[in-house]
């Protein structure tokens, strides 16, 4: 079971250690997303920043461009984002305003894509396997970060904090639930 308090504490500590890089990187990703074609690789870059922070490495603003630099990341990130967009559009059509909750179906896809250097289809496959194996943990983690992002979006600069914080949290959760050679600090026995 995921220890939410520890997850939030660790996510916040990683964010604080690299606060300027995360805020500026998120701002670049947000502004750069206006060009549409850059959305997926820039989001990849924010997750790349989260992975570096989790590893204890120095996160740099330029890391937000990893989706353009890492071999294959541009195309693979778009595979994940296209599936995400299709699910979001379908969710919105079916559920209206609460259609955003469909985002839970891809909570671990970008973190797995970056962490494991997967192809998009492999990241999606393991994402769905983790959700099936840990549905309660996934729902709790998603709802907490969904709420934080909602609150952050109400305050314009708030999203510059809550978005990278949620990417760190989702990545930490994916890493521990997937058993990615890290201590099981978030899993209770």
Backbone as numpy.savetxt, mean C-alpha at the origin, in Angstrom:
# Nx Ny Nz CAx CAy CAz Cx Cy Cz
-3.05 -13.67 14.58 -3.89 -12.49 14.58 -3.01 -11.24 14.58
-3.40 -10.24 13.85 -2.65 -9.01 13.73 -2.80 -8.19 15.02
-1.68 -7.73 15.55 -1.68 -6.84 16.72 -1.76 -5.41 16.19
-2.96 -4.86 16.19 -3.21 -3.56 15.58 -2.41 -2.45 16.24
-2.36 -2.44 17.56 -1.63 -1.38 18.26 -0.16 -1.36 17.84
0.46 -2.53 17.78 1.87 -2.62 17.38 2.04 -2.24 15.91
1.12 -2.67 15.08 1.17 -2.32 13.66 1.13 -0.80 13.47
0.21 -0.14 14.16 0.09 1.31 14.05 1.33 2.01 14.60
1.82 1.53 15.72 3.02 2.12 16.34 4.22 1.98 15.41
4.45 0.79 14.89 5.59 0.56 14.00 5.45 1.35 12.69
4.24 1.42 12.16 4.01 2.19 10.94 4.34 3.66 11.18
3.88 4.19 12.30 4.14 5.58 12.64 5.64 5.85 12.83
6.33 4.93 13.50 7.78 5.10 13.73 8.54 5.10 12.40
8.20 4.21 11.50 8.85 4.16 10.18 8.57 5.45 9.42
7.33 5.91 9.48 6.96 7.15 8.81 7.75 8.33 9.38
7.81 8.43 10.70 8.50 9.55 11.35 9.99 9.59 11.02
10.62 8.43 10.93 12.06 8.38 10.62 12.35 8.94 9.22
11.36 8.90 8.36 11.54 9.32 6.96 10.45 10.31 6.55
10.01 11.12 7.48 8.82 11.95 7.29 8.89 12.86 6.07
10.01 13.54 5.87 10.12 14.47 4.74 10.04 13.71 3.42
10.78 12.62 3.31 10.77 11.83 2.07 9.36 11.30 1.77
8.67 10.78 2.81 7.33 10.24 2.58 6.34 11.34 2.17
6.39 12.49 2.84 5.45 13.56 2.52 5.72 14.11 1.11
6.97 14.42 0.82 7.30 14.97 -0.50 7.05 13.91 -1.59
7.43 12.66 -1.34 7.18 11.59 -2.31 5.71 11.41 -2.60
4.89 11.48 -1.56 3.43 11.36 -1.74 2.88 12.55 -2.51
3.40 13.73 -2.22 2.98 14.93 -2.95 3.35 14.79 -4.44
4.55 14.32 -4.72 4.98 14.10 -6.11 4.07 13.07 -6.78
3.76 11.98 -6.07 2.88 10.94 -6.63 1.49 11.51 -6.91
0.98 12.33 -6.00 -0.34 12.92 -6.18 -0.39 13.86 -7.38
0.60 14.75 -7.46 0.65 15.70 -8.57 0.96 14.97 -9.87
1.90 14.04 -9.83 2.27 13.28 -11.03 1.15 12.42 -11.56
0.22 12.05 -10.71 -0.89 11.21 -11.13 -1.87 11.94 -12.04
-1.75 13.24 -12.10 -2.60 14.02 -13.00 -2.38 13.56 -14.45
-1.16 13.12 -14.75 -0.84 12.67 -16.10 -1.41 11.29 -16.42
-2.08 10.68 -15.50 -2.73 9.37 -15.58 -1.75 8.23 -15.86
-0.95 8.33 -16.92 -0.03 7.24 -17.27 1.00 7.01 -16.15
1.18 7.97 -15.28 2.18 7.85 -14.22 1.60 7.36 -12.90
0.30 7.17 -12.81 -0.34 6.78 -11.55 0.27 5.50 -10.99
0.24 4.44 -11.76 0.69 3.13 -11.28 2.16 3.13 -10.86
3.08 3.61 -11.70 4.48 3.58 -11.27 4.77 4.50 -10.08
4.04 5.59 -9.94 4.26 6.46 -8.79 3.72 5.82 -7.51
2.58 5.14 -7.59 2.09 4.42 -6.42 3.05 3.28 -6.06
3.58 2.63 -7.08 4.62 1.62 -6.87 5.76 2.26 -6.08
6.14 3.47 -6.47 7.23 4.17 -5.81 6.95 4.45 -4.34
5.72 4.82 -4.01 5.37 5.06 -2.60 5.49 3.77 -1.81
5.04 2.66 -2.38 5.17 1.36 -1.70 6.65 0.97 -1.61
7.41 1.25 -2.64 8.86 1.00 -2.62 9.50 1.76 -1.45
9.06 2.99 -1.24 9.55 3.78 -0.11 9.19 3.09 1.21
7.97 2.57 1.29 7.53 1.86 2.50 8.40 0.64 2.76
8.69 -0.12 1.72 9.52 -1.32 1.86 10.92 -0.94 2.35
11.49 0.10 1.79 12.81 0.55 2.24 12.76 0.97 3.72
11.72 1.70 4.09 11.58 2.11 5.49 11.45 0.93 6.43
10.70 -0.07 6.03 10.51 -1.27 6.84 11.83 -2.01 7.01
12.64 -2.01 5.97 13.95 -2.68 6.04 14.95 -1.88 6.86
14.58 -0.67 7.27 15.49 0.16 8.04 16.45 0.95 7.18
16.21 0.95 5.88 17.05 1.71 4.95 16.58 3.16 4.90
17.47 4.04 4.50 17.12 5.45 4.36 16.20 5.60 3.16
15.07 6.23 3.39 14.11 6.48 2.32 14.44 7.85 1.72
14.51 7.90 0.41 14.83 9.15 -0.28 13.66 9.57 -1.15
13.53 10.86 -1.36 12.44 11.38 -2.18 12.46 10.75 -3.57
13.63 10.57 -4.13 13.75 9.99 -5.48 13.21 8.57 -5.57
13.04 7.89 -4.43 12.50 6.53 -4.43 11.08 6.47 -5.00
10.38 7.59 -4.97 9.03 7.60 -5.52 9.04 7.29 -7.02
10.19 7.44 -7.66 10.30 7.15 -9.09 10.76 5.72 -9.38
10.78 4.87 -8.37 11.23 3.48 -8.54 10.41 2.73 -9.59
9.15 3.07 -9.74 8.30 2.43 -10.74 8.75 2.66 -12.17
9.60 3.66 -12.35 10.17 3.94 -13.67 11.56 3.36 -13.81
12.20 3.04 -12.67 13.59 2.59 -12.68 13.75 1.08 -12.54
12.92 0.45 -11.72 13.01 -0.99 -11.50 12.51 -1.70 -12.75
13.30 -2.64 -13.23 12.97 -3.35 -14.46 11.59 -4.01 -14.38
10.73 -3.68 -15.32 9.41 -4.27 -15.41 8.37 -3.65 -14.50
8.76 -2.78 -13.59 7.82 -2.24 -12.61 6.71 -1.42 -13.24
7.02 -0.68 -14.29 6.01 0.17 -14.93 4.83 -0.68 -15.40
5.12 -1.71 -16.18 4.06 -2.56 -16.74 3.37 -3.36 -15.63
4.15 -3.95 -14.72 3.57 -4.79 -13.68 2.70 -3.97 -12.72
3.11 -2.75 -12.43 2.29 -1.90 -11.55 0.98 -1.54 -12.25
1.03 -1.36 -13.55 -0.20 -1.07 -14.29 -1.15 -2.26 -14.31
-0.62 -3.46 -14.36 -1.49 -4.64 -14.31 -2.30 -4.63 -13.02
-1.63 -4.39 -11.91 -2.31 -4.35 -10.61 -3.30 -3.18 -10.56
-2.89 -2.01 -11.01 -3.75 -0.83 -10.93 -4.97 -0.96 -11.85
-4.81 -1.56 -13.03 -5.96 -1.75 -13.91 -6.99 -2.67 -13.26
-6.53 -3.76 -12.66 -7.46 -4.66 -11.95 -8.14 -3.89 -10.81
-7.37 -3.09 -10.08 -7.91 -2.29 -8.99 -8.98 -1.32 -9.52
-8.68 -0.62 -10.60 -9.64 0.34 -11.16 -10.92 -0.35 -11.63
-10.79 -1.50 -12.27 -11.97 -2.24 -12.71 -12.84 -2.63 -11.50
-12.18 -3.11 -10.45 -12.93 -3.48 -9.23 -13.58 -2.26 -8.59
-12.88 -1.14 -8.56 -13.43 0.08 -7.95 -14.63 0.59 -8.75
-14.51 0.58 -10.07 -15.63 1.04 -10.91 -16.82 0.12 -10.73
-16.59 -1.18 -10.76 -17.68 -2.14 -10.55 -18.28 -1.97 -9.16
-17.43 -1.78 -8.17 -17.92 -1.57 -6.80 -18.75 -0.32 -6.68
-18.32 0.75 -7.31 -19.07 2.00 -7.27 -20.42 1.86 -7.97
-20.43 1.12 -9.09 -21.68 0.92 -9.81 -22.65 0.09 -8.99
-22.12 -0.90 -8.28 -22.98 -1.78 -7.49 -23.34 -1.21 -6.13
-22.39 -0.51 -5.50 -22.58 -0.08 -4.11 -22.64 1.44 -3.93
-22.53 2.18 -5.02 -22.58 3.64 -4.91 -21.38 4.19 -4.17
-21.64 5.11 -3.27 -20.58 5.80 -2.54 -19.69 4.88 -1.72
-20.24 3.80 -1.23 -19.42 2.89 -0.41 -18.66 1.87 -1.26
-18.67 2.07 -2.56 -17.96 1.18 -3.48 -16.47 1.12 -3.24
-15.92 2.15 -2.59 -14.50 2.19 -2.27 -14.06 1.05 -1.37
-15.00 0.47 -0.68 -14.69 -0.65 0.22 -14.17 -1.85 -0.57
-14.44 -1.86 -1.88 -13.95 -2.93 -2.75 -12.42 -2.95 -2.77
-11.81 -1.82 -2.42 -10.36 -1.73 -2.37 -9.72 -2.79 -1.49
-10.50 -3.35 -0.59 -9.98 -4.41 0.29 -9.50 -5.61 -0.52
-10.06 -5.80 -1.71 -9.71 -6.97 -2.51 -8.28 -6.93 -3.05
-7.65 -5.76 -2.98 -6.28 -5.65 -3.50 -5.34 -5.01 -2.46
-5.66 -5.16 -1.21 -4.92 -4.53 -0.12 -3.43 -4.87 -0.13
-3.08 -6.09 -0.50 -1.68 -6.53 -0.43 -0.99 -6.59 -1.80
-1.70 -6.30 -2.88 -1.16 -6.52 -4.22 0.09 -5.68 -4.51
0.02 -4.37 -4.31 1.20 -3.55 -4.58 2.34 -3.86 -3.61
2.05 -4.02 -2.30 3.16 -4.42 -1.42 3.84 -5.71 -1.85
3.08 -6.71 -2.26 3.67 -7.97 -2.71 4.44 -7.79 -4.01
3.91 -6.97 -4.91 4.58 -6.69 -6.18 5.98 -6.12 -5.92
6.06 -5.18 -4.97 7.34 -4.54 -4.67 8.24 -5.45 -3.84
7.71 -6.01 -2.76 8.52 -6.83 -1.84 9.13 -8.05 -2.51
8.32 -8.73 -3.31 8.75 -10.00 -3.88 9.20 -9.88 -5.34
9.14 -8.64 -5.86 9.50 -8.40 -7.26 8.73 -9.33 -8.19
7.45 -9.45 -7.90 6.56 -10.32 -8.66 6.18 -9.71 -10.00
5.61 -10.56 -10.84 4.83 -10.11 -11.98 3.47 -9.70 -11.41
2.74 -8.86 -12.11 1.45 -8.38 -11.61 0.49 -9.51 -11.27
0.40 -10.51 -12.13 -0.52 -11.63 -11.91 -0.15 -12.42 -10.66
1.15 -12.59 -10.41 1.59 -13.32 -9.21 1.26 -12.54 -7.94
1.42 -11.22 -7.99 1.09 -10.38 -6.84 -0.41 -10.46 -6.56
-1.21 -10.42 -7.61 -2.67 -10.51 -7.45 -3.06 -11.87 -6.87
-2.43 -12.93 -7.37 -2.74 -14.28 -6.90 -2.43 -14.43 -5.41
-1.22 -14.02 -4.99 -0.89 -14.15 -3.57 -1.73 -13.21 -2.71
-2.06 -12.05 -3.25 -2.94 -11.12 -2.55 -4.27 -11.81 -2.20
-4.88 -12.45 -3.19 -6.16 -13.12 -2.96 -6.00 -14.31 -2.00
-4.88 -15.00 -2.08 -4.63 -16.11 -1.15 -4.53 -15.61 0.29
-3.85 -14.51 0.50 -3.73 -13.95 1.86 -5.08 -13.49 2.39
-5.87 -12.87 1.53 -7.20 -12.41 1.95 -8.06 -13.60 2.35
-8.00 -14.69 1.57 -8.78 -15.89 1.90 -8.29 -16.53 3.19
-6.99 -16.52 3.40 -6.41 -17.15 4.59 -6.61 -16.31 5.85
-6.60 -14.99 5.71 -6.70 -14.08 6.85 -7.81 -13.04 6.63
-9.06 -13.47 6.46 -10.11 -12.49 6.14 -10.38 -11.49 7.27
-10.39 -11.94 8.51 -10.67 -11.02 9.62 -9.55 -10.00 9.79
-8.31 -10.48 9.76 -7.17 -9.57 9.89 -7.17 -8.54 8.76
-7.43 -9.01 7.55 -7.45 -8.14 6.39 -8.54 -7.07 6.55
-9.72 -7.48 6.96 -10.83 -6.53 7.12 -10.51 -5.48 8.19
-9.95 -5.91 9.30 -9.63 -4.98 10.38 -8.57 -3.98 9.93
-7.49 -4.47 9.35 -6.41 -3.59 8.89 -6.93 -2.63 7.82
-7.70 -3.14 6.87 -8.24 -2.30 5.81 -9.12 -1.20 6.39
-10.03 -1.56 7.28 -10.97 -0.57 7.83 -10.26 0.51 8.64
-9.23 0.13 9.37 -8.48 1.12 10.14 -7.79 2.12 9.22
-7.09 1.62 8.21 -6.38 2.53 7.31 -7.33 3.25 6.36
-8.44 2.62 6.01 -9.47 3.28 5.20 -10.01 4.48 5.97
-10.29 4.29 7.26 -10.79 5.38 8.11 -9.75 6.49 8.24
-8.48 6.10 8.45 -7.42 7.11 8.55 -7.29 7.90 7.24
-7.36 7.22 6.12 -7.27 7.90 4.83 -8.47 8.80 4.58
-9.63 8.37 5.02 -10.83 9.20 4.87 -10.67 10.48 5.67
-10.24 10.33 6.92 -10.03 11.51 7.77 -8.93 12.39 7.17
-7.85 11.77 6.71 -6.77 12.53 6.09 -7.22 13.29 4.86
-8.14 12.71 4.10 -8.60 13.38 2.88 -9.50 14.58 3.18
-10.05 14.63 4.38 -10.88 15.77 4.77 -10.04 17.02 5.01
-8.80 16.78 5.39 -7.84 17.87 5.59 -6.83 17.71 4.46
-6.72 18.69 3.60 -5.93 18.54 2.38 -4.55 17.97 2.63
-3.80 18.50 3.56 -2.46 17.98 3.80 -2.47 16.69 4.61
-3.60 16.34 5.16 -3.71 15.12 5.95 -3.40 13.87 5.15
-3.81 13.87 3.88 -3.56 12.71 3.02 -2.07 12.51 2.77
-1.28 13.57 2.89 0.17 13.45 2.72 0.78 12.65 3.87
0.04 12.54 4.95 0.48 11.74 6.10 -0.19 10.37 6.08
-1.51 10.36 5.88 -2.25 9.10 6.01 -2.00 8.13 4.86
-1.78 8.64 3.64 -1.55 7.72 2.52 -0.25 6.93 2.69
0.90 7.59 2.91 2.11 6.78 3.09 2.05 5.93 4.36
1.39 6.43 5.39 1.24 5.65 6.61 0.46 4.37 6.34
-0.59 4.46 5.53 -1.37 3.26 5.20 -0.57 2.31 4.31
0.24 2.85 3.40 1.07 1.98 2.56 2.10 1.23 3.41
2.63 1.90 4.42 3.55 1.23 5.35 2.80 0.14 6.10
1.62 0.47 6.61 0.82 -0.51 7.36 0.41 -1.71 6.52
-0.04 -1.48 5.29 -0.43 -2.58 4.41 0.78 -3.45 4.08
1.92 -2.81 3.88 3.13 -3.55 3.53 3.62 -4.37 4.71
3.61 -3.78 5.91 3.99 -4.54 7.11 3.07 -5.74 7.29
1.78 -5.52 7.11 0.81 -6.61 7.28 1.04 -7.70 6.23
1.22 -7.32 4.98 1.47 -8.31 3.92 2.73 -9.09 4.22
3.77 -8.40 4.65 5.05 -9.04 4.92 4.91 -10.09 6.02
4.19 -9.76 7.05 4.06 -10.69 8.18 3.05 -11.81 7.91
1.96 -11.50 7.25 0.99 -12.56 6.95 1.53 -13.53 5.91
2.35 -13.01 5.00 2.92 -13.86 3.96 4.12 -14.66 4.47
4.56 -14.36 5.69 5.69 -15.09 6.24 6.98 -14.79 5.52
7.18 -13.54 5.18 8.33 -13.14 4.37 9.61 -13.00 5.18
10.07 -14.07 5.78 11.34 -14.17 6.52 11.56 -13.05 7.53
10.48 -12.57 8.09 10.56 -11.55 9.14 10.01 -12.16 10.43
10.40 -11.63 11.57 9.82 -12.12 12.82 8.32 -11.93 12.82
7.62 -12.85 13.38 6.16 -12.79 13.39 5.67 -11.87 14.50
6.12 -10.63 14.48 5.80 -9.67 15.53 4.32 -9.29 15.57
3.64 -9.43 14.45 2.25 -9.02 14.39 1.29 -10.20 14.47
1.83 -11.37 14.63 0.98 -12.56 14.65 1.00 -13.16 16.04
-0.18 -13.25 16.63 -0.28 -13.87 17.96 -0.46 -15.37 17.79
0.17 -16.13 18.63 0.11 -17.58 18.50 -1.07 -18.24 19.00
